[in-house]
Amino acid sequence: ISKFDEPELITYSTLDNILAEFNLKHSALNIPDEKIIPIIESLLASHSDYQKYYFNELVKEQTQNN
């Protein structure tokens, strides 16, 4: 964290937190955890700081790579 960051605006996420939020907000999609977890793991492993991610784009990217 730099001196210019506002700590209250920074969110630290874990696989479990992101998966729970996805399942809460997108349960109607009926995508099994087995397909969602690799996408989240990839995001956590290769994210860019201060980058906003959209789940539908991540799913599309993962589908194209498989």
C-alpha positions as CSV (number, residue, x, y, z in Angstrom):
1,I,0.0,0.0,0.0
2,S,1.4,3.4,-1.0
3,K,0.9,6.6,0.9
4,F,-1.6,7.6,-1.9
5,D,-3.9,4.6,-1.3
6,E,-7.1,4.9,0.7
7,P,-7.2,1.7,2.8
8,E,-11.0,1.8,3.1
9,L,-11.3,1.5,-0.7
10,I,-9.0,-1.5,-1.0
11,T,-10.6,-5.0,-1.0
12,Y,-8.6,-8.1,-0.3
13,S,-10.3,-11.2,-1.8
14,T,-9.9,-14.9,-1.4
15,L,-11.1,-17.7,-3.5
16,D,-13.8,-18.5,-0.9
17,N,-15.0,-14.8,-0.8
18,I,-15.2,-14.5,-4.5
19,L,-16.9,-17.8,-5.0
20,A,-19.5,-17.0,-2.3
21,E,-20.3,-13.6,-3.9
22,F,-20.6,-15.2,-7.3
23,N,-22.9,-17.9,-6.1
24,L,-25.0,-15.3,-4.3
25,K,-25.3,-12.9,-7.2
26,H,-25.3,-15.3,-10.1
27,S,-27.0,-18.4,-8.8
28,A,-29.5,-18.4,-11.7
29,L,-26.6,-19.2,-14.1
30,N,-26.3,-22.7,-12.5
31,I,-22.5,-22.9,-13.3
32,P,-20.9,-25.6,-11.1
33,D,-18.1,-24.6,-8.8
34,E,-15.8,-26.9,-10.7
35,K,-15.9,-24.5,-13.6
36,I,-15.9,-21.3,-11.6
37,I,-13.0,-22.1,-9.3
38,P,-10.3,-22.3,-12.0
39,I,-11.4,-18.9,-13.3
40,I,-11.1,-17.4,-9.9
41,E,-7.8,-19.1,-9.2
42,S,-6.4,-17.7,-12.5
43,L,-7.6,-14.2,-11.7
44,L,-6.0,-14.3,-8.2
45,A,-2.8,-15.6,-9.7
46,S,-2.4,-13.0,-12.5
47,H,-4.4,-10.0,-11.5
48,S,-3.3,-6.4,-12.0
49,D,-3.6,-4.0,-9.1
50,Y,-6.4,-1.4,-9.5
51,Q,-7.9,-3.4,-12.4
52,K,-11.7,-3.9,-12.5
53,Y,-12.7,-7.4,-13.7
54,Y,-16.0,-8.5,-15.1
55,F,-16.9,-12.0,-14.5
56,N,-18.5,-12.6,-18.0
57,E,-15.3,-11.6,-19.6
58,L,-13.3,-13.9,-17.4
59,V,-15.6,-16.8,-18.2
60,K,-15.3,-16.1,-22.0
61,E,-11.5,-15.9,-21.7
62,Q,-11.4,-19.2,-19.8
63,T,-13.7,-20.9,-22.3
64,Q,-11.5,-19.8,-25.2
65,N,-8.4,-21.0,-23.6
66,N,-9.8,-24.5,-23.0
